[in-house]
Amino acid sequence: MKEYKIDATNQSMGRLASKIALILQGKDDPQYAPNKVADVKVIVENASKMKFTGKKYNQKLYRHHTGYIGHLKEKTLQQVFEKDPTEILKKAVMGMLPKNSLRSKRIKNLKIYA
């Protein structure tokens, strides 16, 4: 199993997430197969030191619905980041992985530390 260590200090969230998604899919490997989970493990350190460009920190919204009528919950990037900085990067990577049955298996190979 190949192991990648990435330091998130002063790196843009989106660029970092796209790099991680590429590695998790195995697209940087000559033996890339779209129907297999790559034999890699990605460890991200210092996720709390990521940088955000523009006004995203105050304006980007994360929404989820509780299932009850009128219960659409919204939180800003700032609120989510202050509670758990690792969750932001995990959600960004999840959005960049293909939406299929291998997605959950690939995301298990990602470890993020604040």
C-alpha positions as CSV (number, residue, x, y, z in Angstrom):
1,M,0.0,0.0,0.0
2,K,1.4,3.3,-1.1
3,E,1.1,6.1,1.5
4,Y,1.0,9.8,0.7
5,K,1.5,12.5,3.4
6,I,0.3,16.0,2.5
7,D,0.7,19.1,4.6
8,A,-2.2,21.4,4.2
9,T,-0.5,24.5,5.6
10,N,-1.2,27.6,3.4
11,Q,-2.8,25.5,0.7
12,S,-6.1,26.4,-1.0
13,M,-8.9,24.1,0.0
14,G,-10.1,23.3,-3.6
15,R,-6.7,22.7,-5.1
16,L,-5.8,20.5,-2.2
17,A,-9.1,18.5,-2.4
18,S,-8.7,17.9,-6.2
19,K,-5.1,16.6,-5.7
20,I,-6.4,14.2,-3.0
21,A,-9.3,13.0,-5.1
22,L,-6.9,12.3,-8.0
23,I,-4.7,10.2,-5.7
24,L,-7.6,8.3,-4.1
25,Q,-8.9,7.3,-7.5
26,G,-5.5,6.1,-8.5
27,K,-5.3,8.3,-11.6
28,D,-1.6,9.1,-10.9
29,D,-0.7,5.4,-11.1
30,P,0.2,3.6,-14.4
31,Q,-2.0,0.7,-13.3
32,Y,-5.1,2.9,-13.1
33,A,-8.4,1.0,-13.4
34,P,-11.7,2.9,-13.0
35,N,-13.5,-0.2,-11.5
36,K,-11.0,-0.8,-8.7
37,V,-10.1,1.0,-5.5
38,A,-6.5,2.2,-5.6
39,D,-4.1,0.7,-3.1
40,V,-3.2,4.1,-1.6
41,K,-3.6,5.8,1.7
42,V,-3.7,9.6,2.0
43,I,-2.8,11.3,5.2
44,V,-3.5,15.1,5.5
45,E,-1.9,17.1,8.3
46,N,-2.5,20.6,9.5
47,A,-6.0,20.9,8.0
48,S,-6.8,23.8,10.4
49,K,-4.1,25.8,8.6
50,M,-5.7,25.7,5.1
51,K,-6.4,29.0,3.4
52,F,-9.6,30.1,1.7
53,T,-9.7,32.6,-1.2
54,G,-12.1,35.4,-1.7
55,K,-15.1,35.7,0.6
56,K,-15.8,32.0,0.9
57,Y,-15.0,31.9,4.6
58,N,-18.0,34.1,5.5
59,Q,-20.3,33.4,2.5
60,K,-20.1,29.7,1.5
61,L,-23.1,27.8,2.9
62,Y,-23.4,24.1,3.9
63,R,-27.0,22.9,3.8
64,H,-28.7,19.8,5.0
65,H,-32.3,18.8,5.5
66,T,-33.6,17.1,8.6
67,G,-36.5,15.5,6.8
68,Y,-39.1,17.6,8.5
69,I,-41.1,20.3,6.6
70,G,-39.2,23.6,6.6
71,H,-36.2,22.3,8.4
72,L,-33.4,23.1,5.9
73,K,-30.4,23.9,8.1
74,E,-27.6,26.2,6.9
75,K,-24.2,26.8,8.3
76,T,-21.4,29.0,6.9
77,L,-18.0,27.7,6.2
78,Q,-16.7,29.6,9.2
79,Q,-19.1,27.9,11.6
80,V,-18.3,24.4,10.3
81,F,-14.5,25.1,10.1
82,E,-14.4,26.4,13.7
83,K,-16.2,23.2,15.0
84,D,-14.3,20.7,12.9
85,P,-11.7,21.8,10.3
86,T,-11.3,18.2,9.0
87,E,-15.0,18.0,7.9
88,I,-14.6,20.8,5.3
89,L,-11.8,19.0,3.5
90,K,-13.6,15.7,3.6
91,K,-16.8,17.2,2.1
92,A,-14.8,18.9,-0.6
93,V,-13.0,15.6,-1.5
94,M,-16.3,13.7,-1.4
95,G,-17.8,16.1,-3.9
96,M,-14.9,15.5,-6.3
97,L,-15.0,11.7,-6.2
98,P,-17.2,9.9,-8.7
99,K,-20.7,9.3,-7.3
100,N,-20.7,5.5,-7.4
101,S,-20.4,2.5,-5.1
102,L,-16.6,2.9,-4.9
103,R,-16.9,6.4,-3.4
104,S,-17.3,5.2,0.2
105,K,-14.5,2.7,-0.1
106,R,-12.1,5.3,-1.5
107,I,-12.9,7.9,1.2
108,K,-12.0,5.3,3.9
109,N,-8.4,5.6,2.6
110,L,-8.3,9.3,3.6
111,K,-7.2,10.4,7.1
112,I,-7.3,14.0,8.0
113,Y,-5.8,15.6,11.1
114,A,-6.2,19.2,12.3
